[in-house]
Amino acid sequence: QVQLVENGGGLVQAGGSLRLSCALSGRTDRTYAMGWFRQAPGKDREFVAAISWNGRNTYYPDSVQGRFTIRRDNAKDTMYLQMNRLKPGDTAVYYCAAVEAHPELIAGTADQYTHWGQGTQVTVST
């Protein structure tokens, strides 16, 4: 069994930064591709970033490319999302996700993931 716990959400002014973390526990002896998604009220869940187990491969949608950075520290079983130059449109509940995968692979769609965190709220004010 795998558990994911997000931390680091909060309220920030537009143009500011936040760093989210996602701690993975349970079957940490496996290799997991991981990712971040977000969901704003009344909207579908949106892909934000993905990273392979070895950290060498990452992927971002255009909406966050150049502003957000995903990375992971497998020694700590933790993934991070550094969010810079935040905009009000980034306001959402942010979820981390994981799926057991080859160390080089990334997963870019929600249906590929098998484990999800409970989410953390990010609010960007004007």
Summary of the structure (lengths in Angstrom):
residues: 126
radius of gyration: 13.5
end to end distance: 40.5
largest distance: 43.1
contacts: 389
relative contact order: 0.32
helix: 5%
strand: 51%
